[in-house]
Amino acid sequence: MLICDEYLTPTSLAEAFAAMEKNRGRYRVVAGCTDTLPWAREGRAGDVEIPALIDVTKIPELNERQVGDRRVRIGAATPIQRFLDDAALGRAMPAMPRCAVWFADDQIRAQATLGGNVVNASPAADATPCLEAHDAVVELASAQNGKIVKRSMPLRDFITGPGKTQLAEGELVTGFECDALAGFGGSFEKVGHRRSLVISVVCLAVMVKLDRDGRVIEDTRLAIAGIRPVPRRLREIEDLLRGKKLTGALLEEAADMPLDLVQSRSRQEYRRDVVRGFLVRGLIAASRRAGASPDALTQELEAAYG
């Protein structure tokens, strides 16, 4: 059983930092709380008592969403469900609506937050490859000498290992800023050990932008999680694809490239097979959504990786 003496709901960053200071060493910051009980059970026996839970979901700044032509800012307390509800956000981040569909179930998706998914720093976190593909920057804030001080860093630097981040004591993640990629086709591929409430063995975010005729790959973004301690942008494959004519042979060549990146301690061969299939399938789906010419990809290729 999880026990807490106080459940605090600050409505501003100043209130949140005051609560954190008052309860220093005896609090846990929460948002959607979807991982709080699993965290309490993990490797423990008996009751777990946290004197103060500080829920930051009532802070307006952590719920803001701003979608521009080139950049997107998303508050850390934004629920994953918003990527399905907010059409502008979905267009700017075209892999995230597919990620959201895969994210647990309807009830958890409505509560779980983007910030919580990142701060937990699970190697299998669904949102991290999507954010990494958008060159996401993590925004952080802390209280110093009575003032709120902010800093930022790339997501690739923020997550340092399983369950480990650069989040300092007394600091909060307030949001994320990333590239807007409207006009790209998006795909999200995921597999786990069961059919529902899946925890990823491998998850992959794919975004593709094609030329006007739907035959040449103008740009692409690829990032993967679940095969290494931290999410990984697949820049070598992006470089291979960029500027090339869209063909099945090109996609299969790209799919062979990342197989040596699998560093998981278990089921390596299985993960390598999954990675190869996911890359081809994700690139096909993203290309179709980007407006690929009907004859650019063969029916046989799509059937093999559908």
N, C-alpha and C positions, 0 to 999 in steps of 0.2 A: 504493500500500500504506500502511496505517496501522500505525505502530510505536509501542509504548509500552514504557518501561523497567520500570515498576511498575504492577501492577493491585491497588489497595488496596480492602479490603472492611470498613470500620469497622462496628462493631455498636452504636454509640451516637452521639448528636450530638457529645458531647465528643471522641470519637475522630475523627469526621469533621472537626471544626474544627481539631483538632491536625494532621491530615494536610494540610489546606488551608494552614495556617500554615507548616508545614515545607516545602511545595512551592509557596509563593507565586510566582505568575507562570509556573508550569510545569505546572499541572494542569488537568484538565477533569473536572467532576462528571458522572457518568452514572448511569442507572437501568436501563431496559430495553435501552439501547444501540441501539435500532432506527433511530435517526437519526444515529448516530455516523459510520458510513462515508459515507452521503450528504453529511453535513457536511464530512467530510475531502476528498471529491472535488469539492465545489462550488467552481468557479472556480479550481481548483488543478491543478498538473501535478507529476508525480513523487511521491515519498514524503512523507507527513506524519508527523512525529514529535511525540508528546505524552509528555513524561517520565513523568507520573503520571496514570492514570485512577483516579478515586475513585468507586467504586460504592456508592451509599447504600441499596441495596435490603435490606440486612440490619439496618437500624435499625428496631427495633419501632415506635417512634412514627410512622414514615413509612408503616407498613402497617396502622395501626389504622383501623377503621370503626365509627362509632357512629351508629345510626339511632334518632331519637326521634320523637315525635308532631309536633313543630314544626321541629326542626332536624336536619341531617345533618352529621357530620364525617367527612371522607375523607382518609386519609393520602396524601401526594404520591406515594408509591411503589406505590399501588394499581394493579394491572394493569387495563386496559380490560376484560378477560375477566370480572372480578368482577361487572360490571353484568349479566352473563348468568347467573352462578353463584349470586349472592346475591339471593334472592327479596325480602327486606326492603328491600335497597338499590334493587332494580328498582322496587318499588312506590312508594318515596319519591321516586324520580327517574324518572318514567315515560317520558321521551323517551330516556334514556340506553341502555336495552337495545336500542332500534332503532338508535341511533347505533353501539353496539358491533357489531351485526351488519354494518354497513357498513364498519367500521374494518379496512381492509387485509385480511389473511387470518387463519386460525386461529393460526398460529405467531406472527405479529407481535402479534396481539391479546393473546396470553398473556404477552408480554414488555413491550410498550409500556405506559408508565405515564401516569396522569392528569397528574401534575406535569410530566413531560417534554413532553406535548402542549401544555400551557399555556406553559411556559418558552420553548419554541421560538418562540412568538408568530408562527406562520404565519397570514396572513390567511385561509387555508383550513383551519385546524385544526378537526377535527370536534367535539371536546369543548367548545370555548369557547362556542358559542351555547347549548348545554344548560346549562352552568354559569351563563352570563349570565342565562338565563331563571329560574334559581333564586336570583338575587341573591347570587351566590357571593362570599365574602370569602376572600382569599388570606392564609394564615398564613406568616410568615417568621421565621427565627431566625439569630442571629449570635453569635459569641463576643466579649465585650468585658470586658477586665480580669479574665479568668479566670472570668467568668460567662456563661451562655447568656441572651441577651436576645431577647425575641420582640416582634414587631409584626404588624399586620395592616392590610389595605386592600382596598377593593372590587376585584373583578376588572376592572371597567370602567376603573379608574385604574391598575391594575398593567400592563396591556398598553398600550403607548404608540405602537406602529407595527409594521410588518413586522420581525420579529426583534428587537424592542426592548421591554424591560420595565423596571420599577422595581427589579429585583433588584440589590442593591448588591454590590460586591466583598466576598468573604468571607461571603456570605449564602446560605442555603438556603431553598427553599420546603419547608415541612414538611407542609402540608395545606390543605384547603379546608373552609369551613363554609358551609352554604347552607340555604335553606328546604326543608323536607320537604313534598312535594305529593301525598301519598297521596290517592286519590279523584279525581285528575285523569286524564283520558285523555291519552296522549302519542303523538306522531308525530315522526319525523325524516326529512327529505327531503334527498336529496343527488344531485348529478350531476357527472360529470367527463368527461375526454377519452377514457376507455377503459372497458371493462367490468369489469376486475379491478384490484385494488390502486389504487383510484381516488383521486386527489387532487382535492379539491372545486373545481369552478368556482363552485358555490353550495351552501351547506348551511343548513338551516333547522330549528330546534327549535320544536315547537308543543305546548302543553299547554292543555287545556280542562276546566273544571269546570261541570257543568250542574245545574239545579235537580232536585228530586225527580222531576218528570214528564219530564225529559229534553227540555225544550222551550226553556228560557231559559239563556243563558250567564251563570252566576254570576261566573266569573272565567276569565281566560286569560293565558297567558304566551307570548310570541313573541320569538325572537332569531334573528339571521341572521349568516352569515359568508361570506366569499368575494367580496363585492361592494364592500368598502371596506377600508382599511388595517387596521382593527380590527373585532372583532365588534360588533354593534349590537342593542340591545334595541328592539323595535318598540312602544313605549309608546303612540304615537298610535293604532295599530290596536287595542291592548288596550282603550283607553278607548272607542273606537267600539263594540267588541263587548260590553263588560261591561254586563250588565243587559238586553240585547236578546234578543228572541225569535230562536231559531235558524232561519234560512231561507237558501235558496240565494242570494237577492238580497242579503242582508246579507253573506254570505261573498264574493260577487263585488265588492261595494262595498269591502270591506276589502282585497281583493287589488289594487285599483287604487291604493291609497294610497302604497306605498313605492317606486314605480318610479323616482322622482327621486333615491333614495338610492344608486343604482348609481354608484360612483365608479371602478370598475376601468378601467385604461387600455386594455384590449382587450375586444372582443366585448360592448360595452355593450348593444346592442339584444338580442342573444341572452340575456344575463343578465336583462334586464328581462322578456322573455317567460317565462324559467324562474321568476323570482321570483313572477310573477303565478300561474302554474300551480301552483307549489309551495304557495303560501299557501292556495289553495282546497283542494288535495288534502290538505295537512297538517291543515287545520281539519276537513275531512270525516272523516278517519281518527281524529283525536283525539276528535272528538265522538262517533263511533260507539263508541270504546273507553270513553268516559265515560258511556255509556248513553243515547244520543240516542233519542228516540221514533222508531219505525219510519217515521212519516209526516212527520218534520220536514224531511227532505232528499229530493228527488226522485231517482228512479232515473236520469233523464236527466242530472242534474248529476253524480252519481257516475260515470256512464259517461263523461262528457266529461272528467273529471279523474282517472280511475282509472289 
